[in-house]
Amino acid sequence: MEEPLEKCEYMHVHEDIVHKVNEQMPDEEILYDLAELFKIFGDSTRIKILYALFESEMCVCDIAQLLNMTQSAISHQLRSLKQSKLVKYRREGKTVFYSLADAHVRTIINQGLEHVEE
C-alpha cells in the first residue's frame, strides 16, 4: 500500500528556509555533473568492476576473467569509468593495471554497501 503524500494544510512558504537552502544550492552545472556521476553507478557491470578494483588493482584480462565477460566489454566500461574519474591506470610493460581513482570512490562504494545492507 502506498504512503499518502503529505500536503501543506495551507499555502505558506517558509521564506527563511527557502532562502537559506537556495544560498547553499550548488550551481546548475555542478548538480548536472553530480547527476552524471550517479548515472555511472547505475550500471551493474560498472559496479562489479568498481567492486573488483575496490579489492585489488587489476588488468583488463583479470577483470574479464572474474566477471566472465570479454576484454572488449570490460575495456568499454573502463573507458566510461576513466572519463568519470572513478578509476585510474598505470602501465607495467605492455600490461595496464586499473585501480580506484582515490579514497572518495572507496568511500562512495563503502557507504553504498552499508546502505543496501541495512
C-alpha positions as YAML, in Angstrom:
chain: A
units: angstrom
residues:
- id: 1
  name: MET
  ca: [0.00, 0.00, 0.00]
- id: 2
  name: GLU
  ca: [1.38, 3.40, -0.96]
- id: 3
  name: GLU
  ca: [2.05, 6.01, 1.66]
- id: 4
  name: PRO
  ca: [-0.08, 9.12, 1.20]
- id: 5
  name: LEU
  ca: [1.78, 12.23, 0.10]
- id: 6
  name: GLU
  ca: [1.94, 14.91, 2.74]
- id: 7
  name: LYS
  ca: [0.25, 18.15, 1.79]
- id: 8
  name: CYS
  ca: [0.55, 21.50, 3.42]
- id: 9
  name: GLU
  ca: [-2.67, 22.36, 5.21]
- id: 10
  name: TYR
  ca: [-2.33, 25.92, 3.96]
- id: 11
  name: MET
  ca: [-0.08, 27.60, 1.49]
- id: 12
  name: HIS
  ca: [2.68, 29.19, 3.50]
- id: 13
  name: VAL
  ca: [6.22, 29.39, 2.16]
- id: 14
  name: HIS
  ca: [8.91, 29.46, 4.81]
- id: 15
  name: GLU
  ca: [10.95, 32.19, 3.14]
- id: 16
  name: ASP
  ca: [13.86, 31.95, 5.58]
- id: 17
  name: ILE
  ca: [14.29, 28.21, 4.93]
- id: 18
  name: VAL
  ca: [13.91, 28.60, 1.17]
- id: 19
  name: HIS
  ca: [16.45, 31.45, 1.15]
- id: 20
  name: LYS
  ca: [18.95, 29.52, 3.29]
- id: 21
  name: VAL
  ca: [18.75, 26.41, 1.11]
- id: 22
  name: ASN
  ca: [18.94, 28.49, -2.08]
- id: 23
  name: GLU
  ca: [22.12, 30.15, -0.81]
- id: 24
  name: GLN
  ca: [23.71, 26.73, -0.28]
- id: 25
  name: MET
  ca: [22.50, 25.21, -3.55]
- id: 26
  name: PRO
  ca: [25.40, 24.38, -5.89]
- id: 27
  name: ASP
  ca: [25.45, 25.83, -9.40]
- id: 28
  name: GLU
  ca: [23.35, 24.06, -12.04]
- id: 29
  name: GLU
  ca: [26.49, 22.75, -13.79]
- id: 30
  name: ILE
  ca: [27.74, 21.12, -10.57]
- id: 31
  name: LEU
  ca: [24.37, 19.45, -9.98]
- id: 32
  name: TYR
  ca: [24.34, 18.22, -13.59]
- id: 33
  name: ASP
  ca: [27.84, 16.72, -13.12]
- id: 34
  name: LEU
  ca: [26.68, 15.07, -9.89]
- id: 35
  name: ALA
  ca: [23.70, 13.53, -11.67]
- id: 36
  name: GLU
  ca: [26.01, 12.24, -14.42]
- id: 37
  name: LEU
  ca: [28.31, 10.70, -11.80]
- id: 38
  name: PHE
  ca: [25.40, 8.84, -10.22]
- id: 39
  name: LYS
  ca: [24.33, 7.58, -13.66]
- id: 40
  name: ILE
  ca: [27.70, 5.82, -13.90]
- id: 41
  name: PHE
  ca: [26.86, 3.95, -10.70]
- id: 42
  name: GLY
  ca: [23.53, 2.90, -12.25]
- id: 43
  name: ASP
  ca: [25.05, 0.07, -14.27]
- id: 44
  name: SER
  ca: [25.63, -3.28, -12.53]
- id: 45
  name: THR
  ca: [28.63, -4.17, -14.72]
- id: 46
  name: ARG
  ca: [30.39, -0.94, -13.79]
- id: 47
  name: ILE
  ca: [29.55, -1.55, -10.13]
- id: 48
  name: LYS
  ca: [31.08, -5.03, -10.37]
- id: 49
  name: ILE
  ca: [34.22, -3.58, -11.92]
- id: 50
  name: LEU
  ca: [34.45, -0.90, -9.23]
- id: 51
  name: TYR
  ca: [33.97, -3.50, -6.51]
- id: 52
  name: ALA
  ca: [36.70, -5.70, -8.04]
- id: 53
  name: LEU
  ca: [39.03, -2.69, -8.07]
- id: 54
  name: PHE
  ca: [37.94, -1.90, -4.51]
- id: 55
  name: GLU
  ca: [39.52, -5.22, -3.56]
- id: 56
  name: SER
  ca: [42.62, -5.12, -5.79]
- id: 57
  name: GLU
  ca: [44.37, -3.42, -8.67]
- id: 58
  name: MET
  ca: [43.66, -5.50, -11.78]
- id: 59
  name: CYS
  ca: [44.31, -5.64, -15.51]
- id: 60
  name: VAL
  ca: [41.57, -5.97, -18.15]
- id: 61
  name: CYS
  ca: [42.27, -9.71, -18.56]
- id: 62
  name: ASP
  ca: [41.80, -10.32, -14.83]
- id: 63
  name: ILE
  ca: [38.57, -8.34, -14.69]
- id: 64
  name: ALA
  ca: [37.22, -10.08, -17.80]
- id: 65
  name: GLN
  ca: [38.01, -13.49, -16.27]
- id: 66
  name: LEU
  ca: [36.46, -12.55, -12.93]
- id: 67
  name: LEU
  ca: [33.23, -11.25, -14.46]
- id: 68
  name: ASN
  ca: [33.08, -13.83, -17.26]
- id: 69
  name: MET
  ca: [32.97, -11.10, -19.90]
- id: 70
  name: THR
  ca: [35.01, -10.20, -22.97]
- id: 71
  name: GLN
  ca: [38.03, -7.94, -22.70]
- id: 72
  name: SER
  ca: [36.33, -5.63, -25.18]
- id: 73
  name: ALA
  ca: [33.25, -5.26, -22.97]
- id: 74
  name: ILE
  ca: [35.43, -4.57, -19.91]
- id: 75
  name: SER
  ca: [37.53, -2.03, -21.81]
- id: 76
  name: HIS
  ca: [34.36, -0.23, -22.91]
- id: 77
  name: GLN
  ca: [33.16, 0.06, -19.30]
- id: 78
  name: LEU
  ca: [36.60, 1.08, -18.04]
- id: 79
  name: ARG
  ca: [36.61, 3.92, -20.58]
- id: 80
  name: SER
  ca: [33.41, 5.30, -19.01]
- id: 81
  name: LEU
  ca: [34.83, 4.88, -15.52]
- id: 82
  name: LYS
  ca: [38.06, 6.68, -16.51]
- id: 83
  name: GLN
  ca: [36.12, 9.56, -18.12]
- id: 84
  name: SER
  ca: [34.17, 9.92, -14.87]
- id: 85
  name: LYS
  ca: [37.45, 9.96, -12.92]
- id: 86
  name: LEU
  ca: [36.44, 6.90, -10.90]
- id: 87
  name: VAL
  ca: [39.38, 4.72, -11.98]
- id: 88
  name: LYS
  ca: [43.00, 5.38, -12.84]
- id: 89
  name: TYR
  ca: [45.59, 3.24, -14.55]
- id: 90
  name: ARG
  ca: [49.30, 2.58, -14.66]
- id: 91
  name: ARG
  ca: [51.39, 0.79, -17.25]
- id: 92
  name: GLU
  ca: [53.80, -2.00, -16.43]
- id: 93
  name: GLY
  ca: [55.45, -3.06, -19.68]
- id: 94
  name: LYS
  ca: [52.60, -3.99, -22.02]
- id: 95
  name: THR
  ca: [50.12, -4.54, -19.20]
- id: 96
  name: VAL
  ca: [47.81, -1.79, -17.95]
- id: 97
  name: PHE
  ca: [46.63, -2.08, -14.36]
- id: 98
  name: TYR
  ca: [43.50, -0.33, -13.15]
- id: 99
  name: SER
  ca: [42.61, 0.83, -9.64]
- id: 100
  name: LEU
  ca: [40.12, 3.13, -7.96]
- id: 101
  name: ALA
  ca: [40.96, 6.76, -8.62]
- id: 102
  name: ASP
  ca: [41.04, 7.89, -4.99]
- id: 103
  name: ALA
  ca: [39.68, 7.48, -1.47]
- id: 104
  name: HIS
  ca: [36.43, 9.24, -2.44]
- id: 105
  name: VAL
  ca: [35.47, 6.37, -4.75]
- id: 106
  name: ARG
  ca: [36.24, 3.88, -1.98]
- id: 107
  name: THR
  ca: [34.04, 5.88, 0.40]
- id: 108
  name: ILE
  ca: [31.14, 6.02, -2.08]
- id: 109
  name: ILE
  ca: [31.26, 2.24, -2.55]
- id: 110
  name: ASN
  ca: [31.55, 1.60, 1.20]
- id: 111
  name: GLN
  ca: [28.63, 3.86, 2.03]
- id: 112
  name: GLY
  ca: [26.52, 2.42, -0.78]
- id: 113
  name: LEU
  ca: [27.14, -1.11, 0.50]
- id: 114
  name: GLU
  ca: [26.33, -0.09, 4.06]
- id: 115
  name: HIS
  ca: [23.09, 1.49, 2.89]
- id: 116
  name: VAL
  ca: [21.84, -1.51, 0.90]
- id: 117
  name: GLU
  ca: [22.88, -3.99, 3.61]
- id: 118
  name: GLU
  ca: [20.87, -2.20, 6.36]
...
